[in-house]
Amino acid sequence: MRPRLMFADGDFDSRAPEPPLAGELVEDLHLETLWAGMARGDGRLFALARAATLAPLTDPAAIAYRQEALGDCLRNAPAVRALHALADEAVTAEEKTIRVAGSPEALLNRSRRLLELFCGHLRGLGGLASRHARDFHSAGFTRLFQLIRTELDEEYLRSVEALLGGLDFEHGIIAGARLGEGNKSVDFRLHEPPGKGRASSLHRRLKKSGLSYAIPGRYEEDWRALAMFRGSVLAPVADAVTRSADHVRDFFRALRDELGFYVGCLNLAETLSRLGLPVCLPEPHPAGAGVFTARGLYEPCLALRLDAAVEGNDVDADGIGLISVTGANRGGKSTFLRSVGVAHLMMQCGMFTCAGRFAASAPEGVFTHFKREEDRSMSSGKLDEELSRMSAIVDRLRPGSLVLCNESFMSTNEREGSDVSVEVVGALTGLGVRVVSVTHLYGFARRMREERPDGCLFLTAGREAGGERTFRLQPGIPSPTAHAGDLYARIFGESGGSS
Amino acid sequence: MAIRSILFGPGRPSAETEGVAEPEYFQDLNLDRIAEAVAKAGEDPGLVSCLRLPSRDVRLIGFRQEIFRNLEDPRVREAAERFTAANARIRRRLELVGRMKHPPQANRWFLDLVLEHAAVVTALAEELEEAGATAPGLKALCDDMAAYARGDSLTRLRDQARDLRDRLEKTRYDLLLRGDKVTLARHDPEARFDYIERVLATFERFRTGTEEGPSPVRPPEPGLDRVEAGVLDLVVELFPDVFRDLAAFRAANGEFLPADVVRAERELRFYLGYLAHLAPLREAGLPVCYPVVSATDKTLLARDVFDLALAAERVRRGEPVVVNDVELSGAERVIVVSGPNQGGKTTFSRAFGQLYHLAALGCPVPGSEVRVFLPDRIFTHYERAESLEGLTSKLEDELLRARAILDRATSGSVIILNEIFTSTTADDARALSESLLASVSRLDALCLWVSFVDELSEAGLEAGSVVSMVGTVEAGEARTYKMVRRPPDGRAYARTLVERHGLTRARLAERIL
């Protein structure tokens, strides 16, 4: 019994270790804003969004499987939210039932009570399934509803309740045993508990045996010892019942988590729709196919932060290894870089993307190499630190990976920085790694353009006549000014020095 | 029966390996920390004594090195580890059994321990044989254990014990637990005891196949509580004969564990503990090798050596360890080490000193290639914590200690001096240092001297007996310390960094596959 809403053939592990360097990715792409937008204050939804985003898929078929399920969710939002609430209720009921450590008997009683509770939730699940199944068409949801109908029918639930009734051992415990290490009684094998009806032949034989030990009953420690002994006889059945309860809980937990991801998607879709921003189901292509085309690609985290619509960009970069972005300071270059990274990650976890249209190869990992704010000095250690971070990225790179560089290698002088960039970025693109680079190193941009004119796309943060900057990027040849003069003029209301 | 020593070789009287005093130089060279770490890794605090007994006997060192090499083979090592762990367990449990009050239970523990002992010594002999124990020391141990395991007395003991255990294991019974009463009867083979399977089958459909099996049952604690003892007494009533024979067996074989076997366990722990201490360092890529030793040749060759105590800590914290080369050939006797503070000079001096001691234990040593002299004594002079009496008496104290070293040192000694005469003026320090160096040179002893007096090496350099090494700090965020005979050439800074991080075009092509 697994939900299989995230993978056709596997479970979603929301606690899987995050990939190395995830911390930088999260910080550089402002992913926590994205997740907060999906979570709407629910810590668990946040964690699920985080786990899904940081475990990107590369197989287009696997992505399509989630996109289909997401399509079902977008069409049936109330039913999906109700299923999620039911699963959440079951898991919460378990969490509220305190797990006592130590005594097998207490553990047995707890697990028995819990399974009785779960029977109610399982019935509720059956009810929701029969009401809504016909509205869902994706492979994932169709399979899940089918499973609920066949595996959790009324006959089964009754047999479970009958079994739970016998587990109170009201008329004593019968077991076989043998001598183990130290001549302790071990290997207790439980017999069907004696019931109200006619006693079994074994039960009758034991009652006639006459070989008995009764605790004197004067001291508390005798009763404790007896409870211990009962505990060791009941330990295996307590374990079996507890594991069974754990399995049922795990089912609900998996259901809650996998639905939780889609609920997060619903939340975000609603918010963006309210802001009048478009979303689309992206077209994933295999890694290494070199596809990257987008219309109106915008950065959702910026929209969420401003709580307003934001401007998007068009990209035509099919077959392009290096996208180099130059131009005006505060011209939206970093925002563009983030929109590229976030869109790839959203596509790779099966979400919609924030664009009118988005088609791209699913990269073998998205990596960020952003300038660090505290690293403004030109001291020798900073270049070393930048290179060390790049080296850590290289350890994880494969052909088909995507690297987003934001003002990399600018902690040294322009000439050295350009040399290093040409060496590193040139080699990476030559090896099939796609690089999107925001840079002020014009020497680097110029030399890349000379070296491989067909493999590079140059975008500039444009400037309309009159110095009013626009936030849309245009294809354009890098020009050796970062428009700092404009910015200065705007802020100080006077003409700035040379830029 | 006698099991020969693997620490002291054939025909040698076993030296006393308990309560050996700590050599004076131990703390200065951090050898005390190494010894403690090895004893901890070997799970026997008494091992520190074994690590305080350096030897000048080239044959004994060879004998131990061969055992170490042989134990590097995982199959041989694992055989030895299984033996030491199992034998320790037997010792612990025998003690417990001696304190138990309820005979039907204590006798059974005893019986199991006899069987375990027989299995453990047999397994050691067989596994060493199979794994190909080739070191003479281990072969002797293997032969002696095999002879003991096959001997009449152990065979007879084992057969009796097996017979008794088989009879005990056949005792099966059923019980009814209700209220304050436990009732027993002989086992009913017709009845079905499959209730748990029924429970599991009911919830089978929720299993994912990935979870583990039943939770591990805690091993029963030795000793019975009152109810368990009551139940066992009922079992004794059901099966009286076997319990009578069990009591007779223990009475006849109380002291069965031979002292030789216990000694062999400790000796193996010396080797295993040392190798276990090295293991994480090797995993981190640090080289370890078997030194070539000589009691006559004073030349030194040491490639990629490091301070074993410090390296263990740095590896544990995931920090890099710097290795150094050092060499003394021909008439060279004295190494003067200078350079900036925090340049790793003291660490280097410890690495140097440790080599001489560890090699003389017969142990593998830090380094990729090491040839080393076996000294008659090692002397160290490291700065002590500031004494209360003030500067003049500190200088006096240093001179007294230097004098004491020179009085006792011979041409076969190793002397390590670290930052001496720091408490006086530069001129005084130079003058004192020069005359001390002259004395050391006359002695013809091996010496490593960490000194802040830059000109110190000049005089001796001319005579050819003094070598100068400089500590350098390599550029970069992570400071790395390297001892070199001359300073390295500078290269274009950015280029060097790119190369250091493996980010050149050529390296990237290798790294991204």
Interface residues (C-beta under 8 A of the other chain):
Chain A: M1 R2 D11 E151 S159 V160 L163 L167 H171 G172 I173 I174 A175 G176 A177 R178 L179 G180 E181 G182 N183 K184 S185 V186 R189 L190 H191 E192 P193 S200 S201 L202 H203 R205 L206 K207 S209 L211 S212 Y213 A214 I215 G217 E221 D222 A225 L226 M228 F229 R230 V233 A235 P236 V237 D239 A240 V241 R243 S244 D246 H247 V248 D250 F251 S380 G381 L383 D384 E385 L387 S388 M390 S391 V394 D395 L397 R398 P399 T412 E416 D419 V420 E423 V424 G426 A427 L428 G430 L431 V433
Chain B: P104 Q105 R108 W109 D112 L168 E169 T171 R172 Y173 D174 L175 L176 L177 R178 G179 D180 K181 V182 T183 L184 A185 H187 D188 E190 A191 R192 F193 D194 Y195 I196 R198 V199 L200 T202 F203 R205 F206 R207 T208 E211 P214 S215 V217 P219 P220 P222 L224 D225 R226 V227 E228 G230 V231 L232 D233 L234 V235 E237 L238 A475 G476 E477 Y493 A494 R495 L497 V498 R500 H501 G502 L503 T504 R505 L508 A509 R511 I512 L513
